[in-house]
Amino acid sequence: MDSGAAVLGLESSCDETAAAVLRADGTILAEVVLSQLKEHSPYGGVVPEIAARAHLDHLPRLVAQVMAEAGLDYPQLAGVAATAGPGLIGGLIVGSTLGKGIALAHGLPFVAVNHLEAHALTATLPGIGPGEMDAPVRFPYLLLLLSGGHCQCVAVEGVGRYRRLGTTLDDAVGEAFDKSAKLLGLPWPGGPALERLARQGDATRIPLPRPLLGRAGCDFSWSGLKTAVAHAVSRSAGTEQDRADIAAAFQASVAVVLADRARHALDMLPAATALVVAGGVAANQGVRAALAGAAAQRGLPLVAPPVRLCTDNAVMVAWAGIERLRLGLADAVGHAPRPRWPLEGMAAKGIAA
């Protein structure tokens, strides 16, 4: 693919509606993300039907916006990439159907992007890597995928080549943030609100467990920590300072456990060139600091996307599309969206592991 070729990316897997246009050299020509926070906040979480309707209402307008900002007509694109899973099926249908329609109308290749692969490959986007010239990270690297729906340690060995080294035994870490925040009376989404409250707290005052700390392997478990937060709130949350101390203790426990699990995972991937963290929880500064320390102990850089690229966005979708189109991998317009689509299944799309 020529470095000047551009790809349109669409993201609609959950509650962010996003579109972006990227050149194959990594230059972002235009990007926009529309949050659905206002629509879902009254319900304390994402309502799938509301999310799908919002994508349907807003995505065509956002696509027109980024194409205008990029100064391109559709026939000038090298392809269209849309998230096709995993995620909420209504939103996946909206985004992938629009992407297929644009591709069909203009004779463009279509790429059905795995949302997890898009997160995984963000580290290879030029300009955010650890090198002297901001070179992208090299394969293989260790990915910690941390969000409201996912908590995994993944060996990223190439485009379409992934090995899951560890995963959560119960809840995702982002879910633990959101539910603990709710116990503390914080608004949804809870992760950013909890981080703000934790800055005012003493992380050492109220002891909380650190699940699986030091245990062999790199699996996770967060349900016991959530239960401990509930008990702490019922016993000790009489004042605002009490709530801040509980938030700080929770965040510290999560950061320590994530760093421990990362060290174990790096032992399982001795050839790793970097520790990469992606997903919404990667925006948490306490988590980033703990993971940076774990990486430094192994003499490796921590690669974390800019905060705006940690949460769901279309830049990562377009970039995943570019990486796959370089390898000659496009999808038929009959490709069905998949609400469940593990990274390990990507090899079935034509890349041998």
PyMOL commands that set and color helices and strands:
alter all, ss='L'
color gray80, all
select helices_A, chain A and resi 37-43+48-70+74-76+89-106+115-124+173-183+190-198+223-236+240-268+280-283+285-297+307-309+314-326+343-349
alter helices_A, ss='H'
color red, helices_A
select strands_A, chain A and resi 6-11+16-23+28-35+79-85+110-114+141-146+151-158+161-167+275-278+302-303
alter strands_A, ss='S'
color yellow, strands_A
deselect
rebuild
show_as cartoon
